[in-house]
């Protein structure tokens, strides 16, 4: 009995040592052709899950050959109340949503300017649906500064606050920084 167990153990060890060719490669960050990652900047691997307070770095492709490495730190995700929007004109379905205020610090790592660019942060719900940030007309004290500055040059940082209205019946799973395809996203779990 002891010999049989030893033979089985040796066979398992031999099999475990074989087959190294089937290892899956780690996904590479999506980088536009010809883009050189700035020195000292490390891109975050696609499909990385981060805790709130951690930062991730992706490349935002501006088109026309311009792109810039961008670091985002989601610092806070706050569940709001619809009564915060009592002075806004909302349809009945939107009034049943759950608002979330997402505070983030954004740094343009370069080489291109990012002025006027929408930050590709999305709310990812438990219904596997992605929602962009809501755009409000007027000032909103609970979540000011929804956009990065018009002149946002390499080396500059800014704080933003985005509002996501998650529809009734859905729950917030993650906040996704999605520079390209959904598989390229970096996700914060609130």
N, CA, C and O of each residue as an XYZ file, in Angstrom:
760
protein
N       0.830     -1.192      0.000
C       0.000      0.000      0.000
C       0.870      1.249      0.000
O       0.584      2.206     -0.719
N       1.903      1.245      0.783
C       2.794      2.387      0.871
C       3.493      2.638     -0.464
O       3.667      3.791     -0.858
N       3.895      1.579     -1.163
C       4.583      1.709     -2.444
C       3.638      2.295     -3.496
O       4.053      3.151     -4.278
N       2.416      1.867     -3.529
C       1.453      2.370     -4.505
C       1.222      3.864     -4.314
O       1.127      4.618     -5.282
N       1.134      4.276     -3.074
C       0.925      5.697     -2.796
C       2.133      6.512     -3.248
O       1.971      7.605     -3.792
N       3.332      5.999     -3.032
C       4.535      6.701     -3.441
C       4.597      6.802     -4.951
O       4.964      7.851     -5.481
N       4.242      5.720     -5.667
C       4.257      5.728     -7.132
C       3.255      6.748     -7.669
O       3.551      7.455     -8.632
N       2.078      6.829     -7.059
C       1.072      7.804     -7.488
C       1.575      9.224     -7.241
O       1.392     10.106     -8.080
N       2.210      9.442     -6.089
C       2.730     10.768     -5.772
C       3.811     11.185     -6.760
O       3.841     12.340     -7.185
N       4.706     10.261     -7.136
C       5.761     10.558     -8.101
C       5.146     10.867     -9.467
O       5.590     11.792    -10.146
N       4.124     10.101     -9.878
C       3.472     10.343    -11.167
C       2.818     11.719    -11.195
O       2.895     12.420    -12.204
N       2.174     12.109    -10.099
C       1.538     13.427    -10.027
C       2.587     14.526    -10.134
O       2.376     15.519    -10.830
N       3.718     14.358     -9.448
C       4.785     15.355     -9.507
C       5.359     15.471    -10.916
O       5.645     16.575    -11.377
N       5.531     14.338    -11.606
C       6.054     14.366    -12.964
C       5.079     15.081    -13.907
O       5.500     15.873    -14.750
N       3.777     14.801    -13.764
C       2.787     15.448    -14.609
C       2.708     16.948    -14.329
O       2.501     17.745    -15.244
N       2.872     17.321    -13.084
C       2.817     18.738    -12.724
C       3.975     19.501    -13.352
O       3.841     20.686    -13.657
N       5.110     18.836    -13.549
C       6.273     19.494    -14.130
C       6.191     19.613    -15.637
O       6.960     20.373    -16.226
N       5.281     18.885    -16.292
C       5.145     18.908    -17.747
C       4.112     19.939    -18.170
O       3.340     20.446    -17.356
N       4.118     20.236    -19.468
C       3.044     21.049    -20.028
C       3.208     22.534    -19.828
O       2.208     23.252    -19.814
N       4.410     23.029    -19.672
C       4.616     24.462    -19.474
C       4.210     25.306    -20.669
O       4.093     26.525    -20.549
N       3.992     24.678    -21.825
C       3.641     25.440    -23.017
C       2.206     25.933    -23.037
O       1.857     26.738    -23.901
N       1.364     25.486    -22.124
C      -0.037     25.876    -22.132
C      -0.331     27.071    -21.231
O      -1.498     27.403    -21.021
N       0.685     27.716    -20.699
C       0.447     28.851    -19.814
C      -0.191     29.985    -20.597
O       0.185     30.260    -21.736
N      -1.164     30.640    -19.969
C      -1.804     31.781    -20.620
C      -0.959     33.023    -20.387
O      -0.451     33.258    -19.290
N      -0.821     33.814    -21.450
C      -0.057     35.049    -21.330
C      -0.905     36.115    -20.651
O      -2.128     36.131    -20.790
N      -0.245     37.002    -19.916
C      -0.937     38.126    -19.285
C      -1.383     39.088    -20.369
O      -0.652     39.311    -21.333
N      -2.575     39.664    -20.228
C      -3.015     40.632    -21.239
C      -2.134     41.876    -21.196
O      -1.710     42.325    -20.131
N      -1.875     42.406    -22.360
C      -1.054     43.611    -22.472
C      -1.962     44.837    -22.540
O      -3.033     44.776    -23.145
N      -1.549     45.950    -21.925
C      -2.341     47.183    -22.054
C      -2.465     47.598    -23.519
O      -1.534     47.424    -24.305
N      -3.612     48.141    -23.870
C      -3.880     48.600    -25.228
C      -3.117     49.896    -25.465
O      -3.371     50.906    -24.808
N      -2.179     49.859    -26.409
C      -1.354     51.020    -26.719
C      -1.450     51.281    -28.220
O      -1.221     50.368    -29.014
N      -1.782     52.504    -28.625
C      -1.855     52.810    -30.058
C      -0.509     52.586    -30.745
O       0.547     52.751    -30.134
N      -0.558     52.214    -32.006
C       0.661     51.986    -32.782
C       1.543     53.235    -32.743
O       1.069     54.353    -32.945
N       2.819     53.026    -32.481
C       3.771     54.129    -32.452
C       3.835     54.885    -31.136
O       4.639     55.808    -31.000
N       3.006     54.517    -30.159
C       3.008     55.226    -28.878
C       4.135     54.704    -27.995
O       4.277     53.495    -27.815
N       4.928     55.604    -27.452
C       5.987     55.250    -26.516
C       5.550     55.672    -25.122
O       5.281     56.847    -24.873
N       5.483     54.704    -24.218
C       5.103     54.992    -22.833
C       6.172     55.899    -22.227
O       7.360     55.583    -22.303
N       5.767     57.025    -21.626
C       6.750     57.940    -21.038
C       7.615     57.239    -19.986
O       7.167     56.333    -19.283
N       8.852     57.684    -19.908
C       9.795     57.113    -18.950
C       9.263     57.248    -17.523
O       8.773     58.308    -17.133
N       9.363     56.174    -16.757
C       8.918     56.174    -15.366
C       7.437     55.868    -15.193
O       6.950     55.813    -14.064
N       6.709     55.667    -16.293
C       5.277     55.377    -16.236
C       5.062     53.894    -16.509
O       5.618     53.348    -17.461
N       4.265     53.251    -15.683
C       3.913     51.848    -15.874
C       2.417     51.750    -16.110
O       1.619     52.202    -15.289
N       2.040     51.158    -17.237
C       0.630     50.991    -17.552
C       0.045     49.844    -16.735
O       0.725     48.854    -16.465
N      -1.208     49.981    -16.350
C      -1.917     48.959    -15.587
C      -2.447     47.907    -16.557
O      -3.002     48.236    -17.605
N      -2.271     46.645    -16.194
C      -2.736     45.556    -17.058
C      -4.253     45.607    -17.196
O      -4.953     45.955    -16.244
N      -4.767     45.260    -18.381
C      -6.217     45.215    -18.569
C      -6.883     44.264    -17.585
O      -6.281     43.284    -17.146
N      -8.121     44.561    -17.247
C      -8.959     43.743    -16.366
C      -8.394     43.661    -14.943
O      -8.627     42.684    -14.231
N      -7.655     44.688    -14.540
C      -7.143     44.751    -13.181
C      -8.222     45.295    -12.257
O      -8.874     46.289    -12.578
N      -8.412     44.650    -11.115
C      -9.365     45.119    -10.100
C      -8.579     45.873     -9.032
O      -7.609     45.354     -8.480
N      -9.007     47.097     -8.750
C      -8.333     47.937     -7.768
C      -9.295     48.300     -6.649
O     -10.511     48.313     -6.837
N      -8.742     48.589     -5.499
C      -9.540     49.110     -4.395
C      -9.645     50.623     -4.545
O      -8.753     51.262     -5.104
N     -10.729     51.187     -4.046
C     -10.865     52.640     -4.036
C      -9.672     53.203     -3.269
O      -9.338     52.721     -2.187
N      -9.040     54.213     -3.827
C      -7.838     54.804     -3.239
C      -6.582     54.414     -3.995
O      -5.539     55.045     -3.827
N      -6.665     53.379     -4.831
C      -5.527     52.959     -5.654
C      -5.619     53.651     -7.013
O      -6.679     54.145     -7.398
N      -4.502     53.680     -7.732
C      -4.497     54.326     -9.038
C      -4.178     53.334    -10.141
O      -3.505     52.326     -9.925
N      -4.678     53.645    -11.327
C      -4.406     52.860    -12.522
C      -4.014     53.795    -13.645
O      -4.468     54.938    -13.699
N      -3.166     53.307    -14.549
C      -2.686     54.125    -15.656
C      -2.997     53.442    -16.976
O      -2.664     52.273    -17.174
N      -3.637     54.178    -17.878
C      -3.990     53.681    -19.210
C      -3.562     54.711    -20.238
O      -3.161     55.823    -19.894
N      -3.653     54.328    -21.505
C      -3.377     55.263    -22.597
C      -4.712     55.674    -23.192
O      -5.515     54.829    -23.588
N      -4.940     56.976    -23.252
C      -6.137     57.513    -23.889
C      -5.745     57.968    -25.289
O      -4.917     58.861    -25.467
N      -6.366     57.326    -26.279
C      -6.103     57.622    -27.685
C      -7.018     58.761    -28.117
O      -8.241     58.631    -28.081
N      -6.424     59.873    -28.524
C      -7.187     61.051    -28.921
C      -7.489     61.072    -30.410
O      -8.190     61.960    -30.895
N      -6.962     60.097    -31.131
C      -7.139     60.059    -32.577
C      -6.132     60.955    -33.267
O      -5.503     61.806    -32.639
N      -5.987     60.755    -34.549
C      -5.054     61.581    -35.320
C      -3.608     61.403    -34.892
O      -2.790     62.300    -35.094
N      -3.284     60.264    -34.307
C      -1.918     59.989    -33.878
C      -1.555     60.544    -32.514
O      -0.427     60.359    -32.059
N      -2.487     61.222    -31.848
C      -2.217     61.780    -30.520
C      -2.768     60.838    -29.444
O      -3.880     60.321    -29.560
N      -1.976     60.632    -28.412
C      -2.380     59.799    -27.282
C      -1.596     60.244    -26.065
O      -0.538     60.864    -26.179
N      -2.129     59.921    -24.901
C      -1.442     60.291    -23.676
C      -1.685     59.256    -22.588
O      -2.801     58.763    -22.424
N      -0.635     58.933    -21.848
C      -0.780     58.070    -20.674
C      -1.475     58.890    -19.594
O      -1.126     60.046    -19.354
N      -2.453     58.281    -18.952
C      -3.276     58.989    -17.973
C      -3.436     58.139    -16.724
O      -3.848     56.981    -16.802
N      -3.110     58.713    -15.575
C      -3.264     58.011    -14.308
C      -4.514     58.528    -13.606
O      -4.715     59.735    -13.472
N      -5.344     57.597    -13.164
C      -6.582     57.942    -12.472
C      -6.592     57.223    -11.130
O      -6.329     56.024    -11.044
N      -6.902     57.984    -10.085
C      -7.115     57.407     -8.756
C      -8.556     57.689     -8.358
O      -8.932     58.837     -8.122
N      -9.358     56.633     -8.284
C     -10.720     56.799     -7.783
C     -10.589     56.850     -6.268
O     -10.276     55.848     -5.624
N     -10.831     58.033     -5.707
C     -10.582     58.228     -4.277
C     -11.811     57.993     -3.412
O     -11.694     57.706     -2.221
N     -13.009     58.117     -4.026
C     -14.213     57.946     -3.222
C     -15.405     57.650     -4.129
O     -15.552     58.235     -5.202
N     -16.251     56.727     -3.672
C     -17.519     56.434     -4.345
C     -18.597     56.591     -3.274
O     -18.652     55.831     -2.307
N     -19.457     57.603     -3.474
C     -20.458     57.943     -2.464
C     -21.855     57.679     -3.025
O     -22.210     58.174     -4.095
N     -22.631     56.903     -2.298
C     -24.015     56.671     -2.702
C     -24.835     57.890     -2.280
O     -24.870     58.248     -1.103
N     -25.494     58.522     -3.252
C     -26.289     59.708     -2.976
C     -27.762     59.378     -2.797
O     -28.151     58.220     -2.642
N     -28.565     60.428     -2.823
C     -30.027     60.284     -2.719
C     -30.659     61.062     -3.853
O     -30.147     62.112     -4.244
N     -31.749     60.573     -4.381
C     -32.414     61.271     -5.482
C     -32.948     62.626     -5.047
O     -33.131     63.507     -5.888
N     -33.197     62.814     -3.781
C     -33.677     64.138     -3.355
C     -32.591     65.209     -3.530
O     -32.891     66.402     -3.498
N     -31.330     64.788     -3.715
C     -30.262     65.738     -4.040
C     -30.544     66.446     -5.363
O     -30.003     67.520     -5.624
N     -31.401     65.835     -6.206
C     -31.682     66.351     -7.542
C     -33.061     67.017     -7.628
O     -33.611     67.163     -8.719
N     -33.606     67.411     -6.504
C     -34.966     67.941     -6.474
C     -35.141     69.225     -7.291
O     -36.263     69.564     -7.669
N     -34.061     69.934     -7.564
C     -34.163     71.170     -8.337
C     -33.882     70.949     -9.830
O     -33.811     71.906    -10.600
N     -33.726     69.696    -10.226
C     -33.486     69.367    -11.629
C     -34.745     68.749    -12.224
O     -35.527     68.101    -11.527
N     -34.922     68.957    -13.499
C     -36.063     68.386    -14.204
C     -35.665     66.988    -14.690
O     -34.852     66.849    -15.604
N     -36.247     65.954    -14.066
C     -35.926     64.564    -14.391
C     -37.195     63.816    -14.777
O     -38.279     64.109    -14.272
N     -37.048     62.839    -15.685
C     -38.216     62.031    -16.034
C     -38.494     61.031    -14.906
O     -37.665     60.848    -14.014
N     -39.648     60.396    -14.952
C     -40.075     59.498    -13.868
C     -39.125     58.314    -13.685
O     -38.855     57.907    -12.555
N     -38.621     57.765    -14.777
C     -37.704     56.623    -14.671
C     -36.393     57.042    -13.994
O     -35.877     56.322    -13.138
N     -35.865     58.192    -14.374
C     -34.609     58.672    -13.781
C     -34.780     58.957    -12.296
O     -33.851     58.750    -11.516
N     -35.957     59.429    -11.897
C     -36.219     59.712    -10.482
C     -36.143     58.463     -9.610
O     -36.020     58.571     -8.390
N     -36.214     57.285    -10.218
C     -36.126     56.021     -9.467
C     -34.698     55.475     -9.420
O     -34.461     54.408     -8.854
N     -33.761     56.193    -10.005
C     -32.357     55.758    -10.042
C     -31.681     55.945     -8.690
O     -32.202     56.619     -7.802
N     -30.520     55.339     -8.560
C     -29.660     55.553     -7.396
C     -28.431     56.338     -7.857
O     -27.682     55.852     -8.704
N     -28.209     57.538     -7.320
C     -27.037     58.313     -7.739
C     -25.773     57.887     -6.980
O     -25.818     57.539     -5.800
N     -24.669     57.927     -7.687
C     -23.348     57.699     -7.093
C     -22.450     58.844     -7.518
O     -22.426     59.232     -8.686
N     -21.709     59.386     -6.552
C     -20.754     60.454     -6.820
C     -19.360     59.834     -6.748
O     -18.960     59.291     -5.718
N     -18.633     59.923     -7.850
C     -17.304     59.308     -7.932
C     -16.271     60.416     -8.008
O     -16.228     61.184     -8.969
N     -15.437     60.483     -6.976
C     -14.364     61.469     -6.930
C     -13.077     60.799     -7.391
O     -12.739     59.698     -6.956
N     -12.364     61.491     -8.285
C     -11.137     60.929     -8.836
C     -10.092     62.019     -9.036
O     -10.416     63.178     -9.295
N      -8.839     61.620     -8.910
C      -7.704     62.488     -9.230
C      -7.132     61.985    -10.551
O      -6.896     60.788    -10.717
N      -6.912     62.895    -11.478
C      -6.435     62.545    -12.815
C      -5.105     63.243    -13.056
O      -4.965     64.433    -12.776
N      -4.119     62.497    -13.581
C      -2.824     63.072    -13.926
C      -2.509     62.739    -15.372
O      -2.559     61.576    -15.774
N      -2.184     63.759    -16.153
C      -1.768     63.564    -17.540
C      -0.276     63.260    -17.524
O       0.534     64.138    -17.227
N       0.089     62.026    -17.842
C       1.493     61.597    -17.837
C       2.198     61.939    -19.152
O       3.424     61.857    -19.238
N       1.431     62.319    -20.172
C       2.011     62.733    -21.436
C       2.054     61.615    -22.469
O       1.749     60.462    -22.166
N       2.426     61.961    -23.661
C       3.000     63.219    -24.111
C       1.994     64.241    -24.642
O       2.358     65.405    -24.810
N       0.739     63.853    -24.913
C      -0.225     64.789    -25.520
C      -1.029     65.530    -24.458
O      -1.141     65.079    -23.318
N      -1.583     66.665    -24.847
C      -2.510     67.380    -23.982
C      -3.861     66.684    -23.993
O      -4.228     66.056    -24.986
N      -4.602     66.792    -22.898
C      -5.906     66.132    -22.784
C      -7.046     67.125    -22.586
O      -8.136     66.732    -22.170
N      -6.818     68.390    -22.871
C      -7.849     69.397    -22.674
C      -9.121     69.093    -23.442
O      -9.074     68.803    -24.638
N     -10.251     69.157    -22.765
C     -11.536     68.938    -23.399
C     -11.911     67.489    -23.618
O     -12.956     67.210    -24.204
N     -11.087     66.561    -23.164
C     -11.363     65.139    -23.345
C     -12.266     64.636    -22.223
O     -12.085     64.998    -21.060
N     -13.232     63.808    -22.576
C     -14.070     63.166    -21.553
C     -13.316     61.986    -20.968
O     -12.800     61.141    -21.700
N     -13.256     61.933    -19.670
C     -12.596     60.829    -18.988
C     -13.427     59.558    -19.184
O     -14.617     59.568    -18.866
N     -12.855     58.476    -19.690
C     -13.643     57.276    -19.973
C     -13.928     56.429    -18.733
O     -13.614     55.239    -18.701
N     -14.525     57.048    -17.713
C     -14.963     56.326    -16.516
C     -16.433     55.967    -16.692
O     -17.239     56.808    -17.090
N     -16.779     54.722    -16.395
C     -18.137     54.222    -16.567
C     -18.584     53.472    -15.322
O     -17.767     52.879    -14.617
N     -19.886     53.501    -15.056
C     -20.459     52.694    -13.973
C     -20.819     51.334    -14.563
O     -21.537     51.258    -15.560
N     -20.324     50.266    -13.955
C     -20.583     48.891    -14.398
C     -21.506     48.264    -13.357
O     -21.141     48.137    -12.188
N     -22.711     47.872    -13.795
C     -23.701     47.367    -12.847
C     -23.740     45.846    -12.801
O     -23.129     45.161    -13.622
N     -24.483     45.335    -11.810
C     -24.633     43.889    -11.675
C     -25.487     43.284    -12.790
O     -25.617     42.062    -12.862
N     -26.067     44.107    -13.654
C     -26.779     43.628    -14.840
C     -25.822     43.564    -16.038
O     -26.253     43.382    -17.177
N     -24.520     43.716    -15.765
C     -23.460     43.717    -16.770
C     -23.705     44.797    -17.831
O     -23.534     44.572    -19.029
N     -24.106     45.964    -17.350
C     -24.372     47.114    -18.209
C     -23.439     48.249    -17.801
O     -23.172     48.452    -16.617
N     -22.947     48.986    -18.798
C     -22.073     50.129    -18.556
C     -22.851     51.417    -18.775
O     -23.578     51.553    -19.760
N     -22.694     52.371    -17.844
C     -23.368     53.660    -17.949
C     -22.344     54.780    -17.885
O     -21.476     54.779    -17.012
N     -22.438     55.750    -18.814
C     -21.540     56.903    -18.742
C     -21.984     57.835    -17.624
O     -23.090     57.717    -17.095
N     -21.110     58.752    -17.281
C     -21.460     59.759    -16.281
C     -22.575     60.641    -16.820
O     -22.650     60.906    -18.020
N     -23.436     61.090    -15.923
C     -24.534     61.975    -16.299
C     -24.019     63.397    -16.428
O     -23.162     63.837    -15.661
N     -24.549     64.098    -17.400
C     -24.190     65.502    -17.584
C     -25.347     66.347    -17.091
O     -26.475     66.207    -17.565
N     -25.070     67.216    -16.146
C     -26.097     68.100    -15.600
C     -25.873     69.517    -16.104
O     -24.738     69.968    -16.256
N     -26.964     70.201    -16.356
C     -26.888     71.601    -16.737
C     -27.005     72.414    -15.447
O     -27.981     72.281    -14.708
N     -26.029     73.235    -15.191
C     -26.023     74.036    -13.968
C     -25.027     73.494    -12.964
O     -24.357     72.490    -13.204
N     -24.945     74.169    -11.850
C     -24.010     73.770    -10.802
C     -24.659     72.769     -9.873
O     -25.862     72.812     -9.613
N     -23.830     71.870     -9.381
C     -24.317     70.839     -8.476
C     -23.326     70.738     -7.321
O     -22.232     70.197     -7.474
N     -23.716     71.257     -6.182
C     -22.824     71.383     -5.030
C     -22.294     70.037     -4.531
O     -21.154     69.959     -4.073
N     -23.098     68.986     -4.612
C     -22.681     67.674     -4.094
C     -21.524     67.076     -4.882
O     -20.755     66.273     -4.355
N     -21.403     67.473     -6.155
C     -20.383     66.866     -7.005
C     -19.929     67.887     -8.056
O     -20.298     67.777     -9.226
N     -19.128     68.880     -7.641
C     -18.662     69.890     -8.596
C     -17.506     69.348     -9.450
O     -16.992     68.262     -9.184
N     -17.116     70.079    -10.439
C     -15.955     69.771    -11.284
C     -16.058     68.428    -12.000
O     -15.262     67.525    -11.742
N     -17.045     68.290    -12.909
C     -17.207     67.014    -13.594
C     -16.246     66.774    -14.764
O     -16.190     65.660    -15.285
N     -15.502     67.778    -15.181
C     -14.625     67.602    -16.342
C     -13.187     68.001    -16.013
O     -12.917     68.766    -15.087
N     -12.277     67.445    -16.817
C     -10.886     67.865    -16.683
C     -10.756     69.231    -17.355
O     -11.555     69.564    -18.231
N      -9.757     70.026    -16.956
C      -9.619     71.391    -17.482
C      -9.457     71.418    -19.004
O      -8.991     70.452    -19.607
N      -9.848     72.536    -19.610
C      -9.721     72.712    -21.062
C      -8.264     72.631    -21.504
O      -7.976     72.094    -22.574
N      -7.354     73.148    -20.710
C      -5.923     73.033    -20.990
C      -5.351     72.073    -19.963
O      -5.124     72.449    -18.813
N      -5.117     70.836    -20.375
C      -4.653     69.802    -19.449
C      -3.405     69.174    -20.052
O      -3.468     68.144    -20.723
N      -2.269     69.818    -19.796
C      -1.005     69.456    -20.413
C      -0.284     68.375    -19.629
O      -0.615     68.128    -18.469
N       0.707     67.719    -20.249
C       1.481     66.689    -19.547
C       2.058     67.223    -18.241
O       2.581     68.336    -18.181
N       1.951     66.410    -17.203
C       2.452     66.779    -15.880
C       1.403     67.428    -14.999
O       1.624     67.596    -13.800
N       0.254     67.798    -15.576
C      -0.786     68.447    -14.788
C      -1.731     67.416    -14.171
O      -1.920     66.320    -14.698
N      -2.319     67.806    -13.033
C      -3.279     66.962    -12.316
C      -4.546     67.760    -12.051
O      -4.522     68.989    -11.976
N      -5.643     67.047    -11.911
C      -6.925     67.695    -11.609
C      -7.797     66.726    -10.827
O      -7.668     65.508    -10.952
N      -8.682     67.285    -10.023
C      -9.679     66.488     -9.311
C     -11.001     66.639    -10.042
O     -11.381     67.743    -10.429
N     -11.698     65.528    -10.230
C     -13.004     65.557    -10.877
C     -14.002     64.801    -10.009
O     -13.631     63.973     -9.178
N     -15.267     65.106    -10.223
C     -16.344     64.379     -9.558
C     -17.394     64.076    -10.617
O     -17.932     64.985    -11.249
N     -17.680     62.799    -10.804
C     -18.639     62.371    -11.809
C     -19.886     61.811    -11.137
O     -19.818     61.202    -10.069
N     -21.022     62.029    -11.784
C     -22.304     61.555    -11.258
C     -22.792     60.410    -12.137
O     -22.889     60.545    -13.356
N     -23.094     59.290    -11.503
C     -23.657     58.152    -12.213
C     -25.034     57.868    -11.638
O     -25.196     57.752    -10.423
N     -26.029     57.757    -12.519
C     -27.381     57.424    -12.100
C     -27.651     55.981    -12.509
O     -27.886     55.684    -13.680
N     -27.613     55.085    -11.514
C     -27.817     53.657    -11.760
C     -29.317     53.374    -11.724
O     -29.983     53.678    -10.734
N     -29.853     52.792    -12.804
C     -31.301     52.561    -12.882
C     -31.832     51.658    -11.762
O     -31.114     50.835    -11.193
N     -33.106     51.851    -11.478
C     -33.793     51.032    -10.475
C     -33.643     49.550    -10.836
O     -33.773     49.166    -11.998
N     -33.370     48.735     -9.827
C     -33.237     47.302    -10.030
C     -31.823     46.842    -10.342
O     -31.568     45.642    -10.433
N     -30.901     47.784    -10.507
C     -29.503     47.433    -10.770
C     -28.636     47.964     -9.635
O     -28.948     48.988     -9.027
N     -27.536     47.249     -9.356
C     -26.603     47.673     -8.333
C     -25.245     47.983     -8.944
O     -24.862     47.398     -9.957
N     -24.535     48.889     -8.334
C     -23.201     49.253     -8.813
C     -22.210     48.153     -8.445
O     -22.073     47.798     -7.274
N     -21.523     47.618     -9.450
C     -20.490     46.598     -9.231
C     -19.107     47.239     -9.151
O     -18.380     47.072     -8.172
N     -18.758     47.986    -10.223
C     -17.427     48.585    -10.304
C     -17.516     49.934    -11.033
O     -18.502     50.238    -11.704
N     -16.466     50.716    -10.877
C     -16.251     51.909    -11.691
C     -15.117     51.532    -12.633
O     -14.018     51.195    -12.194
N     -15.397     51.593    -13.944
C     -14.443     51.125    -14.949
C     -13.795     52.293    -15.688
O     -14.482     53.195    -16.168
N     -12.477     52.264    -15.772
C     -11.722     53.172    -16.627
C     -11.485     52.388    -17.906
O     -10.678     51.459    -17.937
N     -12.192     52.767    -18.958
C     -12.209     51.966    -20.177
C     -11.680     52.772    -21.357
O     -12.445     53.481    -22.011
N     -10.366     52.674    -21.643
C      -9.794     53.459    -22.733
C     -10.111     52.909    -24.118
O      -9.918     53.606    -25.114
N     -10.595     51.674    -24.200
C     -10.887     51.052    -25.495
C     -12.021     50.064    -25.328
O     -13.143     50.441    -24.994
N     -11.726     48.811    -25.559
C     -12.704     47.730    -25.425
C     -12.980     47.430    -23.951
O     -12.142     47.717    -23.096
N     -14.155     46.852    -23.645
C     -14.452     46.506    -22.242
C     -13.382     45.607    -21.607
O     -13.133     45.708    -20.406
N     -12.754     44.742    -22.386
C     -11.721     43.855    -21.841
C     -10.465     44.623    -21.425
O      -9.635     44.089    -20.689
N     -10.314     45.870    -21.888
C      -9.136     46.691    -21.547
C      -9.326     47.491    -20.263
O      -8.408     48.181    -19.820
N     -10.504     47.404    -19.668
C     -10.835     48.262    -18.526
C     -10.018     47.939    -17.291
O      -9.603     46.802    -17.068
N      -9.801     48.975    -16.496
C      -9.258     48.878    -15.144
C     -10.437     49.191    -14.239
O     -11.143     50.172    -14.474
N     -10.672     48.374    -13.200
C     -11.910     48.480    -12.422
C     -11.634     48.747    -10.945
O     -10.748     48.151    -10.332
N     -12.433     49.672    -10.395
C     -12.391     49.940     -8.956
C     -13.631     49.327     -8.327
O     -14.745     49.512     -8.817
N     -13.431     48.604     -7.254
C     -14.558     47.984     -6.544
C     -14.890     48.802     -5.306
O     -14.115     48.847     -4.350
N     -16.081     49.465     -5.335
C     -16.449     50.319     -4.194
C     -16.787     49.506     -2.955
O     -17.115     50.075     -1.914
